[in-house]
Amino acid sequence: MAVSPSPRLAVFDCDGTLVDSQHSIISSMFSAFDSRAHPRPEAEAVRQVVGLPLREAMVRLLPDAGPDDHDGLVTSYKEAFADLRNKGEVDDPLYPGVLEILEVLEAAGWILGVATGKSRRGLLMTLETHRLSDRFQTLQTADSGPGKPNPDMLLNAMKETGTDPAATVMIGDTTFDMEMAKRAGTMALGVSWGYHPGEHLYAAGAQAVIDEFQDLPKTIETLGKVSK
């Protein structure tokens, strides 16, 4: 009697991995700092905190400020981003190859999921914009528990889908994604087109870093063989 193969789970980060949302994020961050009369951070500094829980991002961008300032910046950021969305000015295009490769992974039997620092509402809006709402079986967001690099989002995704760490890969563009994967005991695959450089991803625990979405299926199959 044939034994059914164990389910395999591919969990994607969103911002910087599936979609390039840096312009909307940086614009909203500048607006938040302007509204609170704080000097704007450099755009590169903003890119470096994408993926963290929003409050933690504010702490890193303005470490000498107090809790009230950080809370106020979070509120102002959310208001600025909502204003952009209401005006139809949120710009978060899919990276080339996303749709095609998601189809390839599904055809190969992979369960797909997302783990992101976005709110669930924000993630759903992004997925709906790109008609991806039905592609992912597990959605882990900033609303559901501790943010990256805490492993809870990956642990929850595996629990929801009945998968185990050896058959799970985290795919992301930041060191926070790689650190989360390492803590959860999963495979860790970095992408070079996002917001953190490849050498930083390797230092944080990436087992491989790809330069194009088309390289993803072959690379995760190789990682899976190595991890057995």
Secondary structure, DSSP 8 states (H G I E B T S, - for coil): -------EEEEE-SBTTTB--HHHHHHHHHHHHHHTT-----HHHHHHHTTS-HHHHHHHHSTTS-HHHHHHHHHHHHHHHHHHHHTT-----B-TTHHHHHHHHHHTTEEEEEE-SS-HHHHHHHHHHTT-TTT-SEEE-GGGS--TTSTHHHHHHHHHHT--GGGEEEEESSHHHHHHHHHHT-EEEEETTSSS-HHHHHHHT-SEEESSGGGHHHHHHHHHHHH-
